[in-house]
Amino acid sequence: MKATIWHNPNCGTSRNTLAMLEEAGADVTVIEYLKTPPSAEKLAQLYRDAGITPQQGLRLRGTDAEERDLPSADDATVLAAMATEPKLIERPLVETDKGVRLCRPKEKVLEIL
């Protein structure tokens, strides 16, 4: 099985999710999204496929998202902010042939393995 993880190596949940993918024998493509951020269009597709809104994929902890009123902003505004400032993206996002999940908690990845 092929999998892509939008990963932050400094995040324990992201590291643990990556380990679960590797233990499951997945052929994993690792994208360090802080270095190579996804486009707004790619984020929109990931959230749509995960069945969540961009606002649900917004990282609040350690960001200024709330001060900027991003949780109540429209999708396009949130996606544009994430594409410009990838620290606003909650992680890890994992995509497989079975779907996409925001893997918080890490066990959510089991739904798409």
C-alpha positions as CSV (number, residue, x, y, z in Angstrom):
1,M,0.0,0.0,0.0
2,K,1.2,3.5,-0.8
3,A,0.8,6.3,1.7
4,T,1.7,10.0,1.8
5,I,2.2,11.7,5.1
6,W,2.4,15.5,5.5
7,H,4.8,15.3,8.4
8,N,6.5,17.4,11.0
9,P,9.5,15.5,12.4
10,N,9.4,17.7,15.6
11,C,5.8,16.4,16.4
12,G,5.5,13.3,18.5
13,T,2.1,12.4,17.0
14,S,3.4,12.8,13.5
15,R,6.5,10.6,14.3
16,N,4.3,8.0,15.9
17,T,1.9,8.0,12.9
18,L,4.8,7.6,10.5
19,A,6.1,4.6,12.6
20,M,2.6,3.0,12.4
21,L,2.6,3.4,8.6
22,E,6.1,1.9,8.4
23,E,5.2,-1.0,10.7
24,A,2.1,-1.7,8.5
25,G,4.5,-2.1,5.6
26,A,3.2,0.9,3.7
27,D,5.4,2.4,0.9
28,V,5.5,5.9,2.5
29,T,6.2,9.2,0.9
30,V,7.1,11.7,3.6
31,I,6.5,15.4,2.8
32,E,7.8,17.8,5.4
33,Y,5.1,20.3,4.9
34,L,6.9,23.1,6.7
35,K,9.6,22.9,4.0
36,T,7.3,21.9,1.1
37,P,3.8,23.3,1.9
38,P,0.9,21.9,-0.1
39,S,-1.1,24.3,-2.2
40,A,-4.4,25.6,-1.2
41,E,-5.9,23.4,-3.9
42,K,-4.2,20.3,-2.5
43,L,-5.3,21.1,1.0
44,A,-8.9,21.6,-0.2
45,Q,-8.7,18.1,-1.8
46,L,-7.2,16.5,1.3
47,Y,-9.8,18.0,3.7
48,R,-12.7,17.2,1.3
49,D,-11.4,13.6,1.0
50,A,-11.1,13.4,4.8
51,G,-14.6,14.7,5.3
52,I,-13.6,17.7,7.3
53,T,-13.5,21.4,6.8
54,P,-10.4,23.5,6.4
55,Q,-11.3,25.1,9.8
56,Q,-11.1,21.6,11.4
57,G,-7.7,21.1,9.9
58,L,-6.4,24.4,11.3
59,R,-3.7,24.2,13.9
60,L,-4.6,26.5,16.8
61,R,-1.9,25.6,19.4
62,G,1.3,27.5,18.9
63,T,-0.2,29.7,16.2
64,D,-1.9,33.1,15.9
65,A,-4.9,31.5,14.1
66,E,-7.4,32.5,16.8
67,E,-6.1,36.1,17.0
68,R,-6.6,36.3,13.2
69,D,-10.2,34.9,13.5
70,L,-9.3,32.1,11.1
71,P,-11.5,29.5,12.9
72,S,-14.5,31.5,11.7
73,A,-13.1,32.6,8.4
74,D,-14.4,31.2,5.0
75,D,-12.7,28.2,3.5
76,A,-10.7,30.2,0.9
77,T,-9.2,32.5,3.5
78,V,-8.2,29.6,5.7
79,L,-6.7,27.6,2.8
80,A,-4.8,30.6,1.6
81,A,-3.4,31.3,5.1
82,M,-2.3,27.6,5.4
83,A,-0.6,27.6,2.0
84,T,1.3,30.8,2.9
85,E,2.0,29.8,6.5
86,P,2.1,26.0,6.7
87,K,2.6,26.1,10.5
88,L,-1.2,26.7,10.5
89,I,-1.8,23.1,9.2
90,E,-2.7,20.6,11.8
91,R,-0.6,17.4,11.4
92,P,-0.2,14.7,10.4
93,L,-2.4,14.4,7.3
94,V,-2.1,10.9,5.7
95,E,-3.4,9.9,2.3
96,T,-3.8,6.3,1.0
97,D,-5.9,4.6,-1.6
98,K,-8.5,4.2,1.1
99,G,-8.8,7.8,1.9
100,V,-7.4,10.7,3.9
101,R,-7.3,11.3,7.7
102,L,-6.0,14.0,10.0
103,C,-4.4,11.5,12.4
104,R,-5.1,13.1,15.7
105,P,-5.1,10.8,17.6
106,K,-2.5,8.7,15.7
107,E,-4.8,5.6,15.7
108,K,-7.0,7.4,13.1
109,V,-4.5,6.2,10.5
110,L,-5.8,2.6,11.0
111,E,-9.0,3.6,9.3
112,I,-7.2,4.0,6.0
113,L,-4.7,1.1,6.1
